[in-house]
């Protein structure tokens, strides 16, 4: 596994009838188009998250390139006021095979590193366990979850040491450096990085580029961490998504 994470209202064009009654636009009437909105550091996370929440679902594809070793992580995500659920898998095979499900507030992962029992391939994340072996598996599940949760980095915009924006056609690219200890301690990074990990991240920052379209929907995240480059793309907003926990009989 790799080391690496309200829509704007549009005013419709007014079409005025000509004096003769035909439905021709007036000569001086031009269709209105939606202006690209440039967000500030303070309103970036609230407005982008609100736009994504309004759609409710999206599809994410993350490609991780760790010094030429590439792997793709694909997930369907469902958002609600209570948090996010997802179902994702990697394109890895054998020892590199990985699947993650987050449903009902619980995270499950499937990997040969976690369970070799083909009848019970899924492991349930237990953050309260004190068993050393289970704690190690829990750390692997946390790492696995990060691969499918780069969208949660949006919340880190409020905790950056640098923040700028540049237009890109009908989209805007935001370049920021997230202070990971502060963002994680504030519970701003969701499943990507939790508050209990913040104590071990002193001084750690993460340079990130996020592309947001004219509807304030996240379309791309680009980041690099410890030599690993990750590019995540987001699409299919609002498409139906079904997410269910693994069957109890399949959980080790």
C-alpha positions as CSV (number, residue, x, y, z in Angstrom):
1,X,0.0,0.0,0.0
2,X,1.2,3.5,-0.8
3,X,2.1,6.2,1.7
4,X,-0.6,8.2,0.4
5,X,-6.1,10.9,1.1
6,X,-24.1,25.4,-2.0
7,X,-24.0,25.2,-5.7
8,X,-24.2,28.8,-7.1
9,X,-27.6,29.7,-8.5
10,X,-27.6,30.4,-12.2
11,X,-29.8,33.1,-13.6
12,X,-31.5,31.8,-16.8
13,X,-31.3,33.8,-20.0
14,X,-34.4,35.8,-20.6
15,X,-36.0,35.2,-24.1
16,X,-38.3,38.1,-25.0
17,X,-40.9,37.7,-27.8
18,X,-40.7,40.1,-30.8
19,X,-43.5,42.5,-31.5
20,X,-44.9,40.2,-34.2
21,X,-45.3,37.4,-31.7
22,X,-42.4,35.2,-32.9
23,X,-40.1,33.7,-30.3
24,X,-37.0,35.5,-31.4
25,X,-34.5,37.0,-28.9
26,X,-34.4,40.8,-28.7
27,X,-31.4,42.1,-30.6
28,X,-29.7,43.5,-27.5
29,X,-30.5,40.5,-25.4
30,X,-27.6,38.1,-24.7
31,X,-27.7,34.9,-22.7
32,X,-26.3,35.2,-19.2
33,X,-23.5,32.9,-18.2
34,X,-22.4,31.8,-14.7
35,X,-19.3,33.7,-13.6
36,X,-16.4,31.8,-12.0
37,X,-16.4,32.4,-8.3
38,X,-13.1,32.8,-6.6
39,X,-13.2,31.6,-3.0
40,X,-11.2,32.9,-0.1
41,X,-9.3,30.7,2.4
42,X,-12.1,31.2,4.9
43,X,-15.0,30.2,2.7
44,X,-13.3,27.5,0.5
45,X,-14.1,24.5,2.7
46,X,-17.7,25.5,3.7
47,X,-18.8,26.4,0.2
48,X,-17.1,23.5,-1.6
49,X,-18.3,21.0,1.0
50,X,-21.8,22.4,0.8
51,X,-21.9,22.1,-3.0
52,X,-20.7,18.5,-2.8
53,X,-23.2,17.7,0.0
54,X,-26.0,19.2,-2.2
55,X,-25.2,16.6,-4.9
56,X,-25.0,13.8,-2.3
57,X,-22.7,11.4,-4.2
58,X,-19.7,11.3,-6.5
59,X,-17.2,8.9,-8.1
60,X,-13.5,9.2,-7.3
61,X,-10.4,7.9,-9.0
62,X,-7.0,8.3,-7.4
63,X,-3.7,7.4,-9.1
64,X,-0.7,7.0,-6.8
65,X,2.7,7.1,-8.4
66,X,5.4,6.1,-5.8
67,X,8.6,6.5,-7.7
68,X,7.2,4.7,-10.8
69,X,5.1,2.2,-8.9
70,X,1.6,3.2,-9.9
71,X,-1.7,2.0,-8.4
72,X,-5.2,3.2,-9.0
73,X,-7.9,3.5,-6.3
74,X,-11.5,3.8,-7.3
75,X,-14.5,4.6,-5.0
76,X,-18.1,5.6,-5.0
77,X,-18.8,8.1,-2.2
78,X,-22.1,9.1,-0.5
79,X,-22.3,12.3,1.5
80,X,-24.7,13.3,4.2
81,X,-24.8,15.8,7.1
82,X,-23.7,12.8,9.4
83,X,-20.6,12.2,7.3
84,X,-19.5,10.1,4.3
85,X,-19.8,6.5,3.3
86,X,-17.8,4.9,0.6
87,X,-17.0,1.7,-1.2
88,X,-13.7,1.4,-3.1
89,X,-11.1,-1.0,-4.4
90,X,-7.6,-0.8,-5.9
91,X,-6.4,-2.3,-9.2
92,X,-3.7,-4.2,-7.3
93,X,-3.6,-8.0,-7.3
94,X,-2.3,-10.6,-5.0
95,X,-0.6,-9.0,-1.9
96,X,-1.5,-5.6,-3.3
97,X,-5.2,-6.2,-3.6
98,X,-7.2,-3.7,-1.4
99,X,-10.9,-2.9,-0.8
100,X,-12.4,-0.6,1.7
101,X,-16.0,0.0,2.8
102,X,-17.2,2.7,5.2
103,X,-20.8,2.3,6.1
104,X,-22.9,3.1,9.1
105,X,-20.0,4.9,10.8
106,X,-17.8,1.7,10.6
107,X,-14.8,1.0,8.4
108,X,-14.0,-2.4,6.9
109,X,-11.0,-3.4,4.8
110,X,-10.1,-6.4,2.7
111,X,-6.4,-7.2,2.0
112,X,-4.1,-10.3,2.3
113,X,-2.2,-8.2,4.8
114,X,-5.2,-8.2,7.1
115,X,-6.8,-11.6,6.7
116,X,-5.7,-14.7,4.7
117,X,-9.0,-16.4,5.4
118,X,-10.8,-16.5,2.0
119,X,-14.1,-17.2,3.8
120,X,-13.7,-14.2,6.0
121,X,-11.6,-11.7,4.0
122,X,-12.8,-8.5,5.7
123,X,-11.5,-6.9,8.8
124,X,-13.4,-4.4,11.0
125,X,-11.6,-1.4,12.3
126,X,-11.7,-1.2,16.1
127,X,-10.1,2.0,17.3
128,X,-10.4,0.9,21.0
129,X,-8.6,-2.4,20.8
130,X,-5.5,-2.9,23.0
131,X,-4.4,-6.1,21.3
132,X,-1.0,-5.3,19.7
133,X,-1.7,-7.4,16.6
134,X,-5.1,-5.8,16.1
135,X,-3.6,-2.4,16.7
136,X,-1.2,-3.0,13.8
137,X,-4.0,-4.1,11.6
138,X,-5.9,-1.0,12.6
139,X,-3.0,1.1,11.5
140,X,-3.0,-0.6,8.1
141,X,-6.8,0.0,7.8
142,X,-6.3,3.7,8.5
143,X,-3.6,3.8,5.8
144,X,-5.8,1.9,3.4
145,X,-8.7,4.3,4.0
146,X,-6.5,7.3,3.2
147,X,-6.2,6.1,-0.4
148,X,-9.9,6.6,-1.0
149,X,-10.5,9.7,1.1
150,X,-8.4,12.5,-0.6
151,X,-11.7,14.5,-0.9
152,X,-11.6,15.0,2.8
153,X,-8.5,17.3,2.3
154,X,-11.0,20.0,1.4
155,X,-11.5,20.6,5.1
156,X,-7.8,21.4,5.5
157,X,-8.1,24.7,3.6
158,X,-8.9,26.5,6.8
159,X,-5.6,25.4,8.2
160,X,-3.0,26.4,5.7
161,X,0.3,28.2,5.7
162,X,-0.2,29.4,2.1
163,X,-3.3,29.8,0.0
164,X,-3.7,31.2,-3.6
165,X,-5.9,30.8,-6.6
166,X,-5.7,31.0,-10.4
167,X,-8.3,30.8,-13.1
168,X,-8.3,27.7,-15.4
169,X,-11.1,28.2,-18.0
170,X,-14.4,27.8,-16.3
171,X,-12.7,26.3,-13.2
172,X,-10.3,27.7,-10.5
173,X,-7.2,26.0,-9.3
174,X,-6.4,26.6,-5.6
175,X,-2.9,26.0,-4.4
176,X,-2.5,25.6,-0.6
177,X,-0.1,24.1,2.0
178,X,-2.1,22.4,4.7
179,X,-0.7,22.3,8.2
180,X,-1.6,18.7,8.9
181,X,-1.2,18.8,12.7
182,X,-3.5,21.7,13.1
183,X,-6.0,20.4,10.5
184,X,-6.1,16.9,12.0
185,X,-6.4,18.3,15.6
186,X,-9.4,20.3,14.5
187,X,-11.0,17.2,13.0
188,X,-11.0,19.0,9.6
189,X,-9.6,16.1,7.6
190,X,-12.4,13.5,8.0
191,X,-11.3,10.0,7.2
192,X,-8.1,11.1,5.6
193,X,-6.4,11.8,8.9
194,X,-8.0,11.7,12.4
195,X,-7.2,13.9,15.4
196,X,-5.5,11.1,17.4
197,X,-2.7,11.0,14.7
198,X,-2.0,14.7,15.0
199,X,0.5,14.4,17.9
200,X,2.9,12.5,15.7
201,X,2.8,15.1,12.9
202,X,4.6,18.1,14.4
203,X,5.7,20.5,11.7
204,X,4.2,18.3,8.9
205,X,2.8,20.2,5.9
206,X,1.2,19.0,2.7
207,X,1.2,21.0,-0.5
208,X,-2.0,20.5,-2.4
209,X,-3.7,21.7,-5.6
210,X,-7.5,21.6,-5.7
211,X,-9.5,22.3,-8.9
212,X,-13.1,23.5,-8.4
213,X,-15.5,24.0,-11.2
214,X,-17.9,26.9,-11.7
215,X,-20.6,25.1,-9.6
216,X,-18.0,24.9,-6.7
217,X,-17.7,21.2,-7.1
218,X,-14.3,19.6,-6.6
219,X,-13.0,18.0,-9.8
220,X,-9.3,17.3,-9.1
221,X,-6.8,17.1,-6.2
222,X,-3.0,16.9,-6.8
223,X,-0.5,16.3,-4.0
224,X,2.9,14.9,-3.3
225,X,4.0,13.4,0.0
226,X,7.3,11.7,0.7
227,X,8.0,11.2,-3.0
228,X,4.6,9.7,-3.8
229,X,2.5,11.7,-6.2
230,X,-1.3,11.4,-6.1
231,X,-3.8,12.7,-8.6
232,X,-7.5,12.3,-7.7
233,X,-10.4,13.1,-10.1
234,X,-14.0,13.5,-9.1
235,X,-17.0,13.1,-11.3
236,X,-20.6,11.6,-11.6
237,X,-22.0,14.0,-9.0
238,X,-25.5,13.1,-8.0
239,X,-25.5,9.6,-9.6
240,X,-27.2,6.8,-7.6
241,X,-24.8,5.0,-5.2
242,X,-25.5,2.0,-3.0
243,X,-23.1,1.2,-0.1
244,X,-23.5,-1.7,2.2
245,X,-21.3,-3.3,4.9
246,X,-19.9,-6.7,4.2
247,X,-21.9,-9.7,5.4
248,X,-21.3,-10.6,9.0
249,X,-20.1,-14.1,8.0
250,X,-17.4,-12.5,5.8
251,X,-15.8,-10.5,8.6
252,X,-12.9,-12.0,10.5
